[in-house]
Amino acid sequence: MRILAIDPGNVKSAYVIIDFDTCKPLQFNKTDNESLLYTLLIYSLLDEECRVVIEKIASYGMPVGEEVFDTCIWTGRFMQTLDERNIPTELVKRYEVKINLCHDTRAKDANIIQALVDRFTPGARNYGKGTKQAPGWFYGFKADIWQAYALGVTYIDRLKGGKQ
């Protein structure tokens, strides 16, 4: 089984396709939302063997800008497209990722990245990215791709009944 994890944005979204058994990232990118929507419509890796998790926008009592509402619209468009393909989709809030990986809701992106590195590439240099000649587990990861991967790992942990 594969997991597609999406960290949605108002203009671009990051995604990672993860092997359920190994948590190995199989494919990832940060792309404009129109391209991702088109990919969700036609991509053959998304089938009955695939589940999708999307980060859910949550309110913490602070005012938000137009970008947050645009992100909500894109989340809905992604979900509708996947629903039309009969691909199970779930939403997971950011604080669940923080609790799962860092055991603290105050964790920042850097803490989450470090927790992933410690879990999957302990002792590796360069955050487990490796080099072009010797790619590591996280080779090519940057920015929101880390957060999409963290979302997917959290979802896998939930499906497996806790952190592995």
C-alpha positions in Angstrom: 0.0 0.0 0.0 1.1 3.6 -0.6 0.2 6.8 1.2 0.0 10.1 -0.6 0.5 12.9 1.9 -0.3 16.5 0.8 0.7 19.7 2.6 -1.7 22.1 0.9 -0.9 25.7 0.2 -2.8 28.6 -1.4 -0.8 28.5 -4.6 1.6 25.5 -4.3 1.3 22.3 -2.4 3.9 19.7 -1.4 3.2 16.0 -1.7 5.1 12.8 -0.9 4.1 9.2 -1.9 5.3 6.9 0.9 5.6 3.1 1.0 3.4 2.0 3.9 5.6 -0.8 5.1 9.0 0.9 5.1 8.0 4.6 5.2 10.4 5.2 2.4 9.6 8.2 0.3 8.9 7.0 -3.3 8.1 10.3 -5.0 7.8 13.9 -3.9 7.5 17.4 -5.2 6.2 20.9 -4.5 4.1 22.0 -7.4 1.5 24.5 -8.3 -2.0 23.5 -7.2 -3.4 23.2 -10.7 -0.7 20.7 -11.7 -1.3 18.7 -8.5 -5.0 18.6 -9.2 -4.4 17.4 -12.7 -2.0 14.7 -11.4 -4.7 13.6 -8.9 -7.1 13.1 -11.8 -4.9 10.9 -14.0 -2.0 9.5 -11.9 -2.1 5.7 -12.1 -0.3 5.1 -8.7 -3.4 6.4 -7.1 -5.7 3.4 -7.0 -7.3 1.1 -4.5 -3.9 0.4 -3.0 -3.4 4.0 -2.1 -4.7 6.2 0.7 -4.4 9.9 0.9 -3.9 12.2 3.9 -4.2 16.0 3.7 -3.2 18.5 6.3 -6.3 20.0 7.8 -6.4 23.7 8.5 -7.2 24.3 12.2 -8.2 27.5 14.0 -6.2 28.5 17.0 -8.2 31.6 17.8 -5.9 34.0 15.8 -7.0 36.1 12.8 -6.0 34.6 9.5 -5.5 36.1 6.0 -6.9 35.3 2.6 -4.1 32.8 2.0 -5.6 30.5 4.6 -9.0 30.5 3.0 -7.5 29.9 -0.4 -5.7 26.9 1.1 -9.0 25.6 2.4 -10.6 25.9 -1.1 -7.7 23.9 -2.6 -8.0 21.3 0.1 -11.7 20.9 -0.9 -10.8 20.6 -4.6 -8.2 18.0 -3.9 -10.7 16.0 -1.7 -13.5 16.2 -4.3 -11.2 15.0 -7.1 -10.0 12.0 -5.0 -13.6 11.2 -3.9 -14.6 11.1 -7.6 -11.9 8.4 -8.1 -13.0 6.5 -4.9 -9.7 7.0 -3.2 -10.0 7.2 0.6 -8.9 10.6 1.9 -8.4 11.7 5.5 -7.6 15.0 7.1 -5.0 15.3 9.9 -4.3 18.5 11.9 -0.8 19.8 12.3 -0.8 19.5 16.0 -1.3 15.7 15.6 2.0 15.6 13.6 3.7 17.6 16.3 2.5 15.3 19.1 3.3 12.1 17.1 6.9 13.1 16.1 8.0 15.5 18.8 5.5 14.9 21.7 5.0 18.7 22.0 2.5 20.9 20.4 5.0 23.8 20.5 7.3 22.0 18.1 8.5 24.0 15.1 9.4 22.8 11.6 13.1 22.4 12.6 12.0 20.1 15.5 9.9 18.0 13.2 12.7 17.6 10.6 15.1 16.6 13.3 12.7 14.0 14.6 12.3 12.5 11.2 16.1 12.5 10.7 16.6 10.9 14.1 14.0 8.2 13.3 14.9 7.3 9.7 18.6 8.2 9.3 20.1 8.3 12.8 23.7 9.5 12.7 23.6 10.4 9.0 25.2 13.7 7.9 23.4 16.4 6.0 20.0 15.5 7.4 20.1 12.1 5.7 20.0 13.7 2.3 23.3 12.2 1.1 24.8 13.5 -2.2 24.0 13.2 -5.8 26.5 10.4 -6.2 25.2 8.6 -3.0 21.6 9.8 -2.4 20.3 9.3 1.1 16.8 8.6 2.5 15.9 12.3 2.3 17.7 13.2 -0.9 16.0 16.2 -2.6 13.8 17.1 0.4 13.3 20.8 1.1 10.8 23.2 2.7 7.2 21.9 2.7 8.2 18.4 1.4 9.5 17.7 4.9 6.1 18.7 6.3 4.2 16.6 3.8 6.4 13.6 4.7 5.9 14.2 8.4 2.1 14.2 7.8 2.3 10.9 5.9 4.5 9.3 8.6 2.0 10.4 11.3 -0.8 8.9 9.3 1.0 5.6 8.9 1.8 5.5 12.6 -1.9 6.0 13.3 -2.9 3.2 11.0 -0.3 0.9 12.5 -1.6 1.8 16.0 1.1 4.1 17.3 4.7 5.2 16.6 6.8 2.5 15.1 
